[in-house]
Amino acid sequence: MAFSARSRLVNPRLGTYFSIFSALFAALFLLALIFEQLAISDGVLRMSLLLVPLMLYAAIGLSTATQDVLGFFAAGRRVPSGYTGLLMAMSATGATFFVTAAGIFFFAGFDGLVLMIGGLSGFVVMAMLLAPFYRKFGAYTVPSYFGRRFDSKLLRIVAAMIAAVPMLLVLSAELRLGAGFAAKLSGFGTYFMTFLLIAVISISVAPGGKRSFTWTGVAQSIAMLMALVIAATAVAVLVTSLPVPQLTHGPLVRGLVRNEVSQGLQILRAGPFAFDLPGEGFQAIVKPYTQPFGAAGPLGFATGVIMIACGIAAAPWLLPRVAAAPGVYEARKSLGWATVVFGFALLTVSSVAVFMRDFVLDVVMSERVGPLPKWLFDAAAQGFVQFDQKAARLTFDGLRFDRDGLLFTLPIAAGLPQAFVYLLLAGGVAAALVTASATAISLAAILGEDVVQGLSWEPASNENRVWITRVFVAISACCGGLLTLMAPADPLQLVLWALSLTAASLFPIMVLSIWWKRLTTLGALSGMVSGFGVAAFAIFASEAGLFGLPSLIAGSAGLPVAALVAIGMSALRPETSRHSLEVVRDIRVPGGQIIYDREMQRLHLKKHTRS
């Protein structure tokens, strides 16, 4: 009976609604293909693939508006596991892993697996160590969890301040990439596109909070995956005659092994702690695709995997999503779906890199006498590649590709219609929006719940809580946009720094708070602050040339520091309260009432009794 009652909470027409959206998105792309063949204005095609999806996202957000506190902050705790998993996977992928990872795999080859292995490991760690217990606790934000777990207002506010830093970095990175893709589609400047995306996030997320973000984000995730799969499948059919790019790019890799070294690519050996992933801008291929540890050394690779895994597992813009699942069992299932979808997306991205390597190898190995392939000139005209257009023959050194434009070069190299490029750009905008929206609503909830009301356990009225967070959605998005415009930086660098800070400050304390009963408030506070401080100092010192580790993984130095300080301070002053012991005991029991909801009901009852 419990299963039936819980099942009835889920809207049975969700599949129908998103099937309609998928059909509309596919129809829009097919119309663009038809109109391109009919020689309709190129500007009309680009603007339609940009504006129509944005209007659909805004319409979904407005149609799911709510004033209910549980619906606004936790989507009513009735989001099916499949949708939660899809949303978590695409929020972790974002435009950074969707677009930038294609360039990383293209230039670094197998060393790019650090992103895939780290992300997959992060979801596994989250599923095993954190997600079920966080779902049982049910807090709307990570700082709220810390505050109630240790019954400390100070820890709650400090955690909120620390969590806001990596979230702003992620928000800035996604808005920068999304604005760049939107600018290529529209022809307007990136400044204007940045504020357009901020407006879309505010309109589609603020009306219903987590509820609006859930269903808007699912639509954006579908658009993102459809764009990637359609383009990669079309190229796979042309190259391998089979529509399965995730599997059929394997034989091409064997060809790369035989031919790349013979065409002048040298075997590179990176230092043990090297972590030199390709940066932003144009660069040439310098190492064979299949050679491991050419851009990242063995210890640097392992450190990067651990850092990314711990950062994703405790990410304050990802972990609270499990609070929207109907139960602990569904929370576990959602992490399984997230692992599958994330792996599928990154495997498809890696196939894009292999197909592009194959096209480049054809150009380098060609003995033709005459003009170079037309696709090189087309890609150069759109700003995706640079080369000597008067040369009769090109080598790997003579071809320089834009790391963040590599994905959009694929359909041009395959000779596909220009509509495929516009489709991928629209998918890139959707990818940026889903992660930026996840970060904006999570940051707004932290500011509204843990900063504004952090000095009092008594919650404000339901109406005030919702409206305060709505305002902070727009403020958070604007702060991310201003950071993007004022201090533009490599988006991949910003995201990896954010994961480093999260892994160093929040992950050890989160794990210890669940699995070690004797962790005290002082231990948690000291560990969190010291981990964040060491990670931030290590990143700055590495950028200044004062620290041996590369800045992309330097922040991982704070992770063991945070754990050791938290354990040491707790052992020195063992003063665990009875309340904390009871909370840990309740967290470890899958069934029963949600702890956070029970605490809120008790506080509301106490407030009502006094009044």
Buried (B, 14 or more C-beta within 10 A) or exposed (E): EEEEEBEEEBEEEBEEBBEEBBEBBBEBBEBBBEBBEEEBEBEEBBBBBBBBBBEBBBBBBBEBBBEBBBBBBBBBBBBBBBBBBBBBBBBBBBBBBBBBBBBBBBBBBBBBBBBBBBBBBBBBBBBEBBBBBBBBBBBBBBBBBBBBBBBBBEBBBBBBBBBBBBBBBBBBBBBBBBBBBBBBBBEBEBEEBBBBBBBBBBBBBBBBBBBBBBBBBBBBBBBBBBBBBBBBBBBBBEBBEEEEBBEBBEEBBEEBEEBBBEBEBEEBEBBEBBBBBBEBEBBBBBBBBBBBBBBBBBBBBBBBBBBBBBBBBBBBBBBBBBBBBBBBBBBBBBBBBBBBBBBBBBBBBBBBBBBBBBBBBEBBEEEEEEEBBEBBBBBBEBEBBBBEEEEEEBBBEBBBBBBBBBBBBBBBBBEBBBBBBBBBBBBBBBBBBBBBBBBBBBBBBBBBBBBBBBEEBEBBEBEEBBBBBBBBBBBBBBBBBBBBBEEEBBBBBBBBBBBBBBBBBBBBBBBBBBBBBBBBBBBBBBBBBBBBBBBBBBBBBBBEEEBEBBBBBBBBBBBEBBBBBBBEBBEEEEEBEEEBEEBBEBBEEBEEEBBBBEBBEEBBEEEEEEE
